């Protein structure tokens, strides 16, 4: 398997190519420019060193640096949108060390050559604090930071206070810290619960936010202590300029995304895929039946003057995989639009916004003065968007319907803390969705863009699903630009894996990155020409080539 791409930078330095030696961790990976042009660079092994002249190698080092320096000059266009790439979920192993470091190193080199701004990584609560309260192991992430720094990339980190596993795209399992799970076993109401009593342990219930139920600390205090530990360990990499050999890179820890719910998103776990509980495009279920949420509902109902409304959530809201019209609550003229429905939805969504407010306030207190930008993530729940009730959004905690804007209050809460709103489903088109699901991701994105404009905050984006095609990249490109000035501040691509480096997939990514960096809104991605500076990337077999164990050299040919 091999591919030819045309990246902004079409060569590699001697140090970069050394990282691509064949090894058990990164077997048979080759990354070198093609040889069709007289200015191509080729990687060879030391068995061919007799073909070299020392002067030739020295000239290469000088010319390659000059070309690199020229090509990595900062863009000055106001429409430039930096692109980041998410690293694998298991970048740091369960043992706390960097997983497959040589693969990561070689991949970072390729991404840098493709022109990406940086990478994103999840900093898992379940990995770092697994040995006990306040016992942190940051070493795997420290190794990654150094590696990212060496390649001149920037790093977005996610404070991931949720479990990995059981949702779309989850390729591994990372539970909450064992000592937290022990507390959940003793007190199951620490986690979200649906009306049938099914517990969901992927995130601590927001009903517990202010209660010292985690061995004497509240969940908000636990999250704040975790973020403080991260700040203290990595402060030197935040908000300063780091000078590397022959090049300069600005802030390494560019952005800290604060996890605020399941999958890191500000929402309730209303559509869990684990064990087949939910399937697209089901409406999901309200998650307000742990005793702490019920106590809050009772207090709100009594304050409203309708004490009987606090006994439970809606009785007619259906089940996970039903459609709006199958239920009394979500149907066209359903309970959602009555006095009771409005009361419940305002309480339910209000609790979610309060939760986000509390965590972001704690994050601001921890990271103030570090120079790091803070962001938070909101889910792109686009199914049943064209129905009156927007049922799937309501069960997730977004009080958004035909009569109500559910995203402006969230955006204003983010603005209170100066936090970037990161939104998903930027790659989706209405016409690609099944008609029965009543989807409109394009309308949803427009609504969220308007909310961030009105709130005066930055909007960043992600793709919701793994996509490698020109249509998806083209949609992101179109979404990222607007004549009204509401372009994205950054885009993070999901996700780096072996498939990304396959021929056409990699070519599409490189073209997309170039278009985003140059602000080319209307150019067709597949038609972009990069001056035939081809970078050859491929997987080779021992049968096709014998790879030397010695370091690679560069030859100008």
N, C-alpha and C positions, 0 to 999 in steps of 0.2 A: 504494500500500500504506500503510495507516495503522492505528493502534490506539489504544484508550483504556485507560489503566491507572489504578489507584487506589493510588498509593504513599503511604507515610507522610508525604511532603512534597510538596505539590501546587502549588508555585510555583517561579519561578526569579528570581534577582537579575539586574540589568542586566548585570553582568560575566559571569555564566554564559551568558546568551543571546547575548552578542556572539560567543561561541565557536561558535555554530551558524549563522553567516552562510554562505550558499552559497559554495563555492569549488571549485577543481579537485580538491582533496584530499578534500573532504567534500561532494559535490554534492547539492543538493536534499534536505537533511535538515532536518526541522522538528520542534521540540520545544516545545510550548506548551500550557498548560491549556485545556480546553474552556470554552465560554462559557455553559453552561446555568445556572450559579449566579451570583448577584449578586456573589459574592466572588471570581470567577475572574480570573485574570491573563491578558492577551492580548499577544502580541508583534506589533508592526506596524513598518512601515518609515518612514523620515523623510518620505516623500511624504504621510503622513497626520498629520504633526506639527501641522498647523493645528487638528486636532480636540482637541489637548491644551491643558491649562492647566498652567503650571509648578507651581502649588500641588498639583495632582493627582498629578504625578509624585513630588514630595517626600513626599506622604502615603504613596504606594505603597512607597517605599524604607523608610520607618519601619515600616509595618505588616508588610511582608514579612520584615524582619529579626526583628521580635518573634515572628512566627509560626514562622520558621525556628528561632529560639533555643528556643522552647517544644517544638517537635517533635523536636529533636535532643538533648534531655536524655537522659542515660545511663539505661538500664534498671537496676533494682536486683535483679531476680529472679535467683535462683541458677541457674535452669534456662535462662537465656539462652544461646544458641549463636551467636556472631558468624559471619557469612557473608562470605567473600571470593570474588572472581571472578578466574579465570585470564585474563591478557591473551594476545593472539595470540602464537604461537611466534616470529614475525618482528617483534615490537615494535621491536627494534633491528635495523637493516639490516646487510647484509654490509659496508657502508662504515663502520659504527660510529656512525651517527647515528640519532636517533629516527625511526621509520618512520611516515609519515602523522600528524604531530603534532596536526593539527586534528581528525582523526577521533578520536584517542585522547582529546584534551581534552574534546570533546563527549560521548564515551562515559563518561568519568569523571564528568562532571556528572550524566548520567542515572543512573549507578550510585549516586552519592551521594544523589540524590533518592529512589532506591528503598530506601535504608536499609542498603546493604551496608557492612560494616566497612572493607573495603579491597580491594586487588587483589594478585595474585601475578604475578611475572615471572621467566622463566628468564634468568640471567646466563650466557651461553654462553662456555665456555672457548675454543671455536673462533672466536669473534668478538673477544674481549677480548685474547687473547694470540697472535693470528694472525701478527703481524709479527716474532715471534722470542721466544726465552726471556726472561722477565721484562720484556717490552715490552708494557705494558698500555694499552688505550684504553677508558676508562670513560665517555667524554663522552655517549654516547647514554643511558646509564643515569642520569647526573647530571641530564640534562634531564628524564627521566621522574620522578625523585625530586622535583624542584622542582614539576612539574605535579601529582603526587599530593599533595604538601604543600599546594598552593594550594586544592585541593578538600577539604581536611580529612579525607582518607582515610589508611589505614595501608597499609603495603607489606610483603608477604612476598616474599623473593627466594630463588631456587634457585641454588645453586652447581652449575651443570650441566656436569659433566666428561665427558659422553657426547655422541655425535653426535645431531643431529636428522634424522630421515628413516629410513623402513623399518619403522616400528612403527605401531600403531593410533593414528589421529588426527594423525599427522605430516603437516602441510600444506606444509612447506618442507624444504629440505635445508641443514643447517649441519654440515659435517664437523668432525673434530678439527683443531687448529691445523696448518697446512701443515708446519711444522718437525717436528711429531710424526709426521705421515704419512710424512715422509721417513725417519724412524727406523724406522717399521714396514716400509717397503719394504726397507730394509737388513736388518732383523731381524723377519721375519713372526711369530716366536713371541712378540712383544710383545702380541699380541691373542689372544682366545679362539679355540679350535679344537675342532671336533667329531671324532668317530672316523673320518670319511671324509677328514679333512684340510682341510675347508672353514673358512676364516678369517672372523672377524667383527670388523670394525674399528670398531664403535660404542663400544667402551670398552676401555681397557687391561686386560689380564689381571691378576687379583689375584695370580697367581703371581710377578709382577714387583715387588710392592709395596716390597720392601726392597732392590732392586737398582738401582744408579745407571746406568740404561740410557737415560735421557732427557737426553743431553748433560751427563752428570756428576751429575745429580740422580735420586733415586728418584721414582716416581710420587707417593708420599705427600708427599715434599718439594715437588714441583711443585704439588700441590693446596694444601698449606699456604701456599706463597708466594703463590699466587693469592688465597686467602682473606685473607691478610695485606695484600695490595695493595688489596683491596676495603675492608677495615677502615680502612686509612689514608686512603683517598679519601672514605669516607662516615661516618667516626666521629662527626662533628658531628650526624648524623641518628639516631644510635642512643642509646636510653636517656635521652632528655631530652624536656622539654615545649617545644613550639614554639607561640608565641602568634601567631595570624594576626589580620587585621582583623575585629573584632567577634565572633570565635569562637576557641576554643582546641582544639587537637588534641594528643593525647598522642603517644607514640613513633611516628615516621614509619616507620622500619625496625623493624617489630614482630617479625618472625621471619626467621631464616635457615635455609632447608632445605638440608642438606648432601647433595649428590649422592653416592651410594654405589654406583652401578652403571648398567646400561642403563636408559634412561628415568628416570634419577635414583634408581632403586629398588635396594634391597639384594637382588640376585638375580644369577644367571647368565643370559646371553642364550640361554636354552634354547628359546625359541619365536620365532625371527626371521621376520617376515613378508616381508622384502625378497626379491624375485625368486621369490616363491611357495614359499619353503623350508618354511614351516609354515603350516598352516591350522587354525583352530578346528574341533574340540576335540582336536587331536593331543596326544600325551603329551610331545612335545619330545625333546631329546637332551642327554645330559651334555656339558659343555663343559670338559673336563679334559685335552686332548690336546696343548697346547703344551708345549714341553720343560721349562718351569719348573714347570708343574703336575705333569707326570709325575715330575720330580725330587723334588718334595714327596711324591707318592704313594709313590715307591720308599722314601724315608726313613721314612715312616710305617709301611709294610708291614714293613720290616726291624726297626723298633722293636717291632712287634707280634709278631714271630717268624714271620711268613709272607712271606718275601721275594718269593715268586712272585706274590703279590697286587699287587705294585707295578709290574708290567710294563705294565699297561693298565687302562682302565676296564672295566666289565662287558661281556662279549661278547654277552650275550643281551638287551640292553635295547631292541632294536628301533630303529625310525626315527621321524622327526619326526611323521608323520601317522598312526601306528598307534594302536590302543587297548590298554589294559593287558593284556587277555586274549589279544592277539596276540603277546605276548612271554613269554619264559621268566622274565625278571627281575621284571616287574610284575604278572603274573597272580596270582590269588587266593592260591595257595600257592607263590609264586614265590621266586626267589633273594633278593629284597629282605629276606625274613624269615629268612635263614640267617646263620650266623656271618660268612661273607664279605660278604654284603649289608649287614649291620649295620656291619661295619668300614668298608666303602667309604662308606656314607652318612654315618657319623659324621665321617669325614675330610673329605668333600666339603662338608657343611654347616658343619663346624668351620672350614674355611678361609674360608668366606663370612663367618661371624660374626667371625673374626679380622680380616678385611678391614674390616668395618664398625667394629670396635673401634679399629683404627689410624687411620682417617679421622676418626672422631668425637673421638678423643683429640686429634688435631691441631687440629680445629676448636675444641675447648674451649680449647686453649692460645692460639689466636689471638683468640677473641672474649670470653674471660674479662674481666669488668669493663666490658664495653660496654653491658650492659643488654639486649642482644638475646637473644631466646629461640631455642634451636636445636631443629631437628626433623630426622627422617630418614624415608624412605618405604619401605614394604613393599608388595609387589604382592599384589593380591587374585586369586589363582589358584584359581578356584572349580570348574573343570571336573575331573571324575573325583574330586571330593571324597568322593563316596559310595562309591567303591571302597575296598577294603581297603588298597591300597598308596599311594593318593593320588599316582599316577605323575607327573602334571604338576607337582605341588609338589616332588617329589623331584628331578626333573631341573633345576628352578630353584634348588635349593639349600636348600629348606625340608624338613628331616627330619621330616615330619609324616605319620603314617600311623594306621591303626587302633590301633596299639600304642604310639605315640610322639607326644608334643606337641612340634611343631617351632617353635612361636611363643613359648613361655615363655622359652627361652634367648635368643632375639633381644630380647624385651622386657627381660630382665634386663641384657643388654649395653647397651641404650639407657638403662636406669635408672642404670647405672654412671656415665654421663656427664650425667645429668639432661636427657635429650633426649626431646622429644615424638615419639611414634610416629604417623606419618601413614599411614592405610590406605585402600585404594581399594574399589571395588564396593559402596559404601554404598547405592546406588540400586537394586540388583538384588533381585529376588524369585525364589525357587526355581521357582515356577510359570511363570515367563516363559522358562525355559531349555529347550532341546531334551532330550527324555527320554534320547536315546542318549548325551548328554554326561555323564550322571551328576553333574550340578552340584548344589551347595548353597551359594550365596553367603550365605544367611542363617545357616546353621550356621557357616560360616567366620568371618563377622563376630562372631558370639557367642563363638567360641573366642578370637579376637584380643582382644575386649573383656575376656574373663576373664584372659587373659595379662597385659594391661596393668594390670588391677586387682591381680593377685598381685604384679606387679613394682613397683607403686606409682608408675606414670608416667601422664602425660596421653595421651589418644588423640584424634587429630584425623582428619577424614575427607575423602574426595573421591569424586566419581562417576567410574567407570572409562570410561564411554562418554558421548557427548553425548546428553543427554535433556532434553526440554522439557515433558513431560507431567505431569499431576497425580499419576499413579500413582508415577512415579519420585520426585517431590518428596515425596509422602506417605510413601514408604518411608524416605527419608532422615530425615524428621521423626520417624518412629517409631523408627528406629535411634538417633537422637541422644538419646533420652530413655530412662530406665530407672528403675524403682522402687528398684533396688539402688544407684542413684547413679552409674552408669557412663556418664553422658552424655558427648557429645563436647565437647572444649574449643574446637573451631572446625570449620567446614566450608568447603572451597574448591570452588567450582563450576567445572566444565570445560564450556565455555570461552566467552569473549566473542568474538562474531562477528556478522555482519549478521543471521543467522538468529535470534539471541537477541532482537533488537529487534522481531521480527515480532509482530503483534497478540496472539494467544493465548499465544505463548511468553513474551513480556514480562510479560503479566498473571500467568501462573503463577509466574514468578520473583519478582515483587514480593510476591505473596501468600505465597510460601514464605519469603522474607526476613522478612516481618512475623511469621509464625508462629514461626520460629526465634528471633526477638528477644524474643517474648513467652512462649516456652515452652509453646505450645499443642500438646500432644501429640496430642490426640484430635480436634481441630477439622478438619473437612474443608476442605482448602485452597481448592477451587473455590468454596466457599460463603462465604468471608471477605468482609466488607463493610468498606470503608475510609472510610465516610462520604461517598461520592460526590465526593471530592476528586480529580477526574479529571485526569491528565496526558496530553495528546495528543502522541503520538510517531508520526512517519511520514515516508515518503519521498515527495516531491512532484515533479512534472515541470514543466518550463518552460511546457508547454502549459496546465497548470491554474492556474499562478500565476506572476507575474513577480516575482522576488526582487530586492530592491534591493541594490546594492553597499555602501550606507551601513550603519552600525551599527544594530542593532535597539533600539527603545525599549520600555518597559513601560507598559501602561495599565490602570488599575483600572476595571472596568466593572460 
